[in-house]
């Protein structure tokens, strides 16, 4: 073959595939193709071409669920919450004073505001713990992969706070409810029940089963002795609002709506507590 042929010229002078008029002896460390200075992306191990960098970024881009959350294959937050609740219950058995130290009571709520959330990790009996953890597992393993980790964690936390807030708002300073200690993850669990209902409605699925479960539990909450129906109601209403925010946000604005909406709900709960404090 003559050295003057086009093939010989191409071998002698490698050109950038994106800019064929530019000769480049620098090759991409990934694909081995020539890359002109405009198409070179420095890396820790040489130079990559812009096409390989773009492909790598696309592979790293997280997969989104139908509700905009980052898709996950496991329920790590759910498992962590269950482990935490079980561990705290073991500590309660070894140190009974922990219940009085971290449980929620309106009389000490503002002096020790962390009780609004810590009470959700305490339980009054083994049966109480078992029922809440079973419900958390059933709902969490369905919701967490669909919502993504941080949305699920926000839903759970705000529902727990909503339950404590309702107890504070509906308690009377001149009644025993003001000094009664309440514990349990039930408020947060009712928020998860509400989220299951909202998401099933969002996708047009049958909601009769979850409605029946909610009805039975609400009746038990009202008629059962030693059960805080206020906390259940507060968690349920908060879960409805948070889940509606996640489920019905416009597709192109799901991220900002979820973040700022969650912050707004937290501020509303804080404002309600402040208003009750001023009235009292």
Long-range contacts (C-beta under 8 A, 24 or more apart in sequence): 18-49, 18-50, 18-51, 28-52, 30-56, 65-145, 65-146, 65-147, 65-148, 66-146, 66-203, 67-146, 67-147, 67-148, 67-151, 67-199, 67-202, 67-246, 67-247, 67-254, 68-148, 68-246, 68-249, 68-251, 68-254, 68-255, 68-258, 69-146, 69-147, 69-148, 69-149, 69-150, 69-151, 69-152, 69-246, 70-148, 70-149, 71-145, 71-148, 72-144, 72-145, 72-148, 72-149, 73-145, 74-145, 75-140, 75-141, 75-144, 75-145, 76-144, 76-149, 77-140, 77-144, 77-149, 77-152, 77-153, 77-156, 78-136, 78-137, 78-140, 78-141, 78-144, 78-152, 81-136, 81-140, 81-156, 81-185, 82-133, 82-136, 82-137, 84-121, 85-121, 85-123, 85-129, 85-132, 85-133, 85-136, 85-185, 86-129, 86-133, 88-121, 88-122, 89-122, 89-123, 89-126, 89-129, 92-122, 92-123, 98-122, 99-124, 99-181, 99-183, 100-181, 103-181, 103-182, 103-183, 104-164, 104-167, 104-181, 104-182, 104-183, 105-178, 105-179, 105-180, 105-181, 105-182, 106-167, 106-168, 106-171, 106-173, 106-177, 106-178, 106-179, 107-178, 107-179, 109-164, 109-168, 109-273, 110-273, 110-277, 115-164, 116-160, 116-161, 116-164, 116-165, 116-168, 117-157, 117-160, 117-161, 117-164, 119-160, 119-164, 119-182, 119-183, 119-184, 120-160, 120-163, 120-164, 120-184, 120-185, 120-187, 120-188, 121-185, 122-183, 122-184, 123-183, 123-184, 123-185, 124-183, 124-184, 124-226, 128-184, 132-184, 132-185, 132-186, 132-189, 133-185, 135-189, 135-192, 135-193, 136-185, 136-188, 136-189, 136-192, 139-189, 139-192, 139-193, 139-195, 139-196, 140-192, 142-196, 143-192, 143-195, 143-196, 143-199, 146-199, 147-195, 147-246, 151-246, 151-258, 154-242, 154-258, 154-262, 155-191, 155-192, 155-195, 155-239, 155-242, 155-243, 155-246, 156-188, 156-191, 156-192, 157-188, 158-191, 158-238, 158-239, 158-242, 158-262, 158-265, 158-266, 158-269, 159-187, 159-188, 159-189, 159-190, 159-191, 159-192, 159-194, 159-235, 159-238, 159-239, 159-242, 160-185, 160-187, 160-188, 160-191, 160-235, 161-238, 161-266, 161-269, 162-187, 162-191, 162-234, 162-235, 162-237, 162-238, 162-239, 162-269, 163-187, 163-188, 163-190, 163-191, 163-228, 163-230, 163-231, 163-232, 163-234, 163-235, 163-238, 164-231, 164-234, 165-234, 165-238, 165-269, 165-272, 165-273, 166-230, 166-231, 166-233, 166-234, 166-235, 166-237, 167-228, 167-230, 167-231, 167-234, 168-273, 168-276, 169-230, 169-234, 169-272, 169-273, 169-276, 170-230, 171-230, 173-280, 182-228, 182-231, 184-228, 184-231, 186-228, 186-231, 186-232, 186-235, 187-231, 187-232, 187-234, 187-235, 187-238, 188-235, 189-235, 190-214, 190-217, 190-232, 190-233, 190-235, 190-236, 190-239, 191-235, 191-236, 191-238, 191-239, 191-242, 191-243, 192-239, 193-217, 193-236, 193-239, 194-235, 194-236, 194-237, 194-238, 194-239, 194-240, 194-243, 195-239, 195-242, 195-243, 195-246, 197-240, 197-243, 198-240, 198-243, 198-244, 198-247, 199-243, 199-247, 201-247, 202-247, 202-248, 238-265, 238-269, 241-265
